[in-house]
Amino acid sequence: MTDHKHSPAKDEASAPPASPFMSMFETFRSELDEHHDRRERIIKASRDITALSKKMIFSLQRVRTLSTPLPPSVTKENNSRQSQITDLFKSIVPDLQVINAWRYQRQISPSIQEYIEAISFQHYLSNQTLITFTEAQHQLPPGISLTEDDYLLGLFDLVGELMRFAITSMATHGTLPRGPKPSKQDDGGQEEGNDILTDLRSLRSGFEGLDTTSSGKDWTPLKRDVGKKMEVMRSCVEKVEGAMYGMIVRGRERPKGWVPDLGGGEGREVESY
């Protein structure tokens, strides 16, 4: 029998020509892989930042005074958490450059809003003032952009924490939290600092005066969420008002630690610590 041998030259000649589109699709595949890896890194960092921000808020809810230095234990805990948050933000700065800053805005926005809620709560407890946009931006490392929408949505959530702070303080001390008396006397001749309900009402007025329709953009996070946030914000302020009225009208008839039921029932015991 004759031994048939294949010629390499003949095999190469019979092979189909390489598609001119293969290199293009390989580039697309590489870009998609990079996109998914980058997106996963941002989501993971965002979740960790959100969790640490919530822990900051939980620590701050143990405070019982306004416009005074925070307790050393709370300061130490939150300084450590803020350092971790800063490191997490810095770790994804390379992934949020140029166009990517907007491509992954939906992934990073929730953590930024939660962080704004935490630092604005801490700022309010220490100073009894609202943190400004510029002050909030300085709390973020370079490369992490703070949008006006994320700033405002974080402040909307702040109202809920102020409500919890006010209710718990009322259960503990039987009165609304109030800042130190100012150096100058008011028109009535008595020195008196603002209480938290006065500040909450001012916040409500400011939020209700927001114009979210003037932007030329068809969709923004604020436009999407403002309706629900506004409803929750008003409910929080009304709960503090209702609790205060209940304490004034029937406070002497109730045992220590009791506040009106925020859900509309007869009443409930609130744990104070």
C-alpha positions in Angstrom: 0.0 0.0 0.0 1.2 3.5 -0.7 1.8 5.7 2.3 0.1 9.1 1.8 1.8 12.0 3.4 0.2 15.4 3.8 2.2 18.5 2.9 2.2 21.3 5.4 2.1 23.8 2.6 -1.0 22.1 1.2 -2.7 22.1 4.6 -2.1 25.9 5.0 -3.4 26.5 1.6 -6.6 24.6 2.3 -7.3 26.3 5.7 -10.0 29.0 5.7 -8.7 32.5 5.8 -8.7 34.3 9.2 -11.8 36.6 9.6 -10.8 40.3 9.5 -13.4 40.9 12.2 -11.9 38.5 14.8 -9.5 41.1 16.2 -12.3 43.6 16.5 -14.5 41.2 18.5 -11.6 40.2 20.7 -11.2 43.9 21.6 -14.9 44.1 22.4 -14.7 41.0 24.6 -11.7 42.5 26.4 -13.5 45.8 27.0 -16.6 44.0 28.3 -14.6 41.9 30.7 -12.9 45.0 32.0 -16.3 46.7 32.4 -17.8 43.9 34.4 -14.7 43.6 36.6 -14.7 47.4 37.2 -18.4 47.3 38.0 -18.1 44.5 40.5 -15.2 46.3 42.3 -17.3 49.5 42.6 -20.4 47.6 43.8 -18.4 45.8 46.5 -16.7 49.0 47.7 -20.1 50.7 47.6 -21.6 48.1 49.9 -18.8 48.2 52.3 -18.9 52.0 52.5 -22.7 51.9 53.1 -22.2 49.4 55.9 -19.5 51.5 57.6 -21.6 54.6 57.2 -24.6 52.9 58.9 -22.3 52.0 61.8 -21.3 55.6 62.1 -24.9 56.6 62.4 -25.6 53.9 65.0 -22.8 55.3 67.1 -24.0 58.8 66.8 -27.5 57.8 68.0 -25.9 57.2 71.4 -25.2 60.9 71.7 -27.7 62.9 73.8 -26.6 66.5 73.4 -26.5 69.2 70.7 -23.8 71.6 69.6 -21.2 70.1 72.0 -18.1 67.9 71.3 -18.9 64.3 70.7 -18.0 61.7 73.4 -14.4 60.4 73.0 -15.6 56.9 72.5 -17.9 57.9 69.6 -15.2 60.1 68.1 -12.7 57.3 68.2 -15.0 54.7 66.6 -16.2 57.0 63.8 -12.7 58.3 63.0 -11.6 54.7 62.4 -14.7 54.1 60.2 -14.1 57.3 58.3 -10.5 56.3 57.6 -11.8 52.9 56.3 -14.4 54.6 54.1 -11.7 57.0 52.7 -9.5 54.0 51.8 -12.4 52.3 50.1 -13.2 55.4 48.0 -9.6 55.7 47.1 -9.5 52.1 45.9 -12.0 52.8 43.2 -10.8 56.2 42.1 -9.0 54.6 39.1 -12.2 53.0 38.1 -14.1 56.3 38.1 -12.1 58.4 35.8 -13.2 60.4 32.8 -16.4 58.9 31.3 -16.5 56.1 33.9 -17.4 58.6 36.6 -20.9 58.8 35.0 -21.0 55.3 33.6 -21.0 53.8 37.1 -22.9 56.6 38.9 -25.8 54.3 39.8 -23.5 51.9 41.5 -21.6 54.4 43.6 -24.5 56.9 44.4 -26.1 54.8 47.2 -22.9 54.7 49.2 -22.2 58.4 48.7 -25.7 59.3 49.9 -25.3 57.0 53.0 -22.0 58.6 53.7 -23.5 62.1 53.4 -26.2 61.1 55.8 -23.6 60.0 58.3 -21.3 63.0 58.1 -24.2 65.5 58.0 -25.7 63.8 61.2 -22.3 64.1 62.9 -21.9 67.7 61.8 -25.3 68.6 63.1 -24.8 67.0 66.5 -21.5 68.8 66.9 -22.5 72.2 65.5 -26.3 72.2 65.2 -25.9 73.4 61.6 -26.4 71.8 58.2 -23.2 70.7 56.5 -22.7 72.7 53.2 -22.1 71.1 49.8 -18.5 72.3 49.8 -17.9 70.9 53.3 -19.4 67.6 52.3 -17.2 67.5 49.1 -14.1 68.0 51.2 -15.0 64.9 53.2 -14.5 62.8 50.0 -11.1 62.0 48.6 -10.0 63.6 45.2 -11.4 61.7 42.3 -14.8 61.0 44.0 -17.3 63.5 42.7 -20.3 64.7 44.8 -23.3 65.6 42.7 -26.0 67.9 44.0 -28.5 65.1 43.7 -26.5 62.8 46.0 -25.9 65.6 48.5 -29.7 66.5 48.7 -30.8 62.9 48.8 -28.4 62.3 51.7 -29.9 65.3 53.5 -33.4 63.9 53.0 -32.3 60.7 54.8 -30.7 62.8 57.5 -34.2 63.9 58.6 -35.0 60.3 59.5 -32.0 60.1 61.8 -32.9 63.5 63.4 -36.4 62.1 64.1 -35.0 59.0 65.8 -32.6 61.1 67.8 -35.3 63.5 68.9 -37.8 60.7 69.9 -35.2 58.7 71.9 -34.0 61.9 73.6 -37.5 62.7 74.6 -38.0 59.3 76.0 -34.8 59.6 78.0 -35.1 63.2 79.3 -38.7 64.1 78.7 -37.9 67.0 76.5 -36.7 67.9 73.1 -33.0 68.1 72.5 -31.9 71.8 72.5 -28.6 73.5 71.8 -26.7 75.7 74.3 -28.1 79.1 75.0 -26.7 81.8 72.7 -24.7 84.6 74.1 -27.3 87.2 73.1 -30.8 87.5 74.5 -33.8 87.2 72.2 -36.5 89.8 71.9 -38.4 88.3 74.8 -35.5 89.0 77.2 -34.8 85.3 77.7 -31.8 83.3 76.5 -32.9 80.2 74.6 -31.3 78.0 72.0 -33.1 76.3 69.1 -34.6 72.9 69.7 -34.3 70.1 67.2 -38.0 70.4 66.1 -37.4 74.0 65.1 -34.5 72.8 62.9 -36.5 70.0 61.5 -39.3 72.5 60.5 -36.7 74.7 58.8 -35.4 71.7 56.9 -38.9 70.8 55.8 -39.5 74.3 54.5 -36.2 74.2 52.6 -37.0 70.9 51.0 -40.6 71.9 50.1 -39.1 74.9 48.3 -36.9 72.8 46.1 -37.5 73.2 42.3 -36.6 69.8 40.7 -38.2 70.7 37.3 -35.8 73.4 36.1 -33.0 71.0 35.1 -32.8 70.3 31.4 -32.1 66.7 32.0 -35.0 64.3 31.5 -33.8 61.9 34.3 -31.8 62.6 37.5 -31.7 60.6 40.7 -33.3 63.5 42.5 -36.2 63.7 40.1 -36.7 59.9 40.4 -36.6 59.8 44.2 -37.8 63.2 45.4 -41.5 62.3 45.6 -41.0 59.3 48.0 -38.2 61.1 49.9 -40.5 64.2 50.4 -43.3 62.1 51.7 -41.0 60.3 54.2 -39.4 63.5 55.3 -42.7 65.1 56.1 -43.8 62.1 58.0 -40.7 62.2 60.1 -41.2 65.8 61.1 -44.9 65.2 61.9 -43.9 62.3 64.2 -41.7 64.5 66.2 -44.4 67.1 66.4 -46.9 64.5 67.5 -44.6 63.2 70.1 -43.9 66.7 71.5 -47.6 67.5 71.7 -48.3 64.3 73.5 -45.6 65.0 76.0 -46.9 68.5 76.7 -50.5 67.6 76.9 -50.4 64.3 78.8 -46.8 64.0 79.8 -47.4 64.2 83.6 -49.9 61.3 83.4 -47.4 58.9 81.8 -44.6 56.9 83.4 -41.0 57.8 82.6 -39.8 56.6 79.3 -43.2 56.7 77.6 -43.9 58.6 74.4 -46.9 58.7 72.2 -47.3 55.8 69.7 -45.9 57.0 66.4 -48.1 54.6 64.6 -51.3 56.1 66.0 -52.0 53.6 68.8 -52.4 54.3 72.5 -48.8 54.4 73.5 -45.6 52.4 73.8 -42.5 52.1 76.0 -39.3 53.4 74.5 -36.1 51.9 75.7 -33.7 54.6 76.9 -30.0 54.1 77.3 
